[in-house]
Amino acid sequence: MARRLNSEIKITPNGEWIFRGTHIDQKDILEYFRRNLKDAQDGIYIDNEYGQFSEQGYLELFGYALNLIRVWEKDGELFFLADSGEEIPFSSLELAADRDGELFAKKKGHVFLKYRIARNVSTALGEYIQESEEGLKFKIGEKEIPIPETKEGPEVSLPKEFQNVPPTPEI
């Protein structure tokens, strides 16, 4: 069983990763964290495994932790590149507009883990998005998919067990 803990990592509204008040700027560290983010019923955590040990370090989000940074079409399907290094087919994503009207994506079945759509990707997606009386629709080929407007944002709290608990001091 994996040990659960507060990773003490926060994602700021503009997407910066902060650990105990210090910006995390190392590209390889950020890519590792992003690649190992998991969506759970009570929050988002980084899944760390080393040898026989594993831990789930939960994060607190005030902004989007992941970004879709590139899009391309191949064999009639759109694919996205996330800043985690993952290639994601459009068919495994749901698009929606957040409470500010900005598009975001999340994998089907996920509750909390969302992807901000980078400006260059939004621009490229513009040719697939249409406005109608019912709202925004995503049209690729003959397929039309409604884009719901939500009151959601990127915020995700720590699980209750970690809220209002001072961090454990380093030994």
Secondary structure as GFF3:
##gff-version 3
##sequence-region A 1 171
A	DSSP	beta_strand	3	11	.	.	.	ID=ss1
A	DSSP	beta_strand	17	19	.	.	.	ID=ss2
A	DSSP	beta_strand	22	23	.	.	.	ID=ss3
A	DSSP	alpha_helix	27	35	.	.	.	ID=ss4
A	DSSP	beta_strand	37	40	.	.	.	ID=ss5
A	DSSP	beta_strand	43	50	.	.	.	ID=ss6
A	DSSP	beta_strand	53	61	.	.	.	ID=ss7
A	DSSP	beta_strand	66	74	.	.	.	ID=ss8
A	DSSP	beta_strand	77	82	.	.	.	ID=ss9
A	DSSP	beta_strand	87	89	.	.	.	ID=ss10
A	DSSP	three_ten_helix	90	92	.	.	.	ID=ss11
A	DSSP	beta_strand	93	97	.	.	.	ID=ss12
A	DSSP	beta_strand	103	107	.	.	.	ID=ss13
A	DSSP	beta_strand	115	117	.	.	.	ID=ss14
A	DSSP	alpha_helix	119	125	.	.	.	ID=ss15
A	DSSP	three_ten_helix	126	128	.	.	.	ID=ss16
A	DSSP	beta_strand	129	132	.	.	.	ID=ss17
A	DSSP	beta_strand	135	140	.	.	.	ID=ss18
A	DSSP	beta_strand	143	146	.	.	.	ID=ss19
A	DSSP	three_ten_helix	160	162	.	.	.	ID=ss20
###
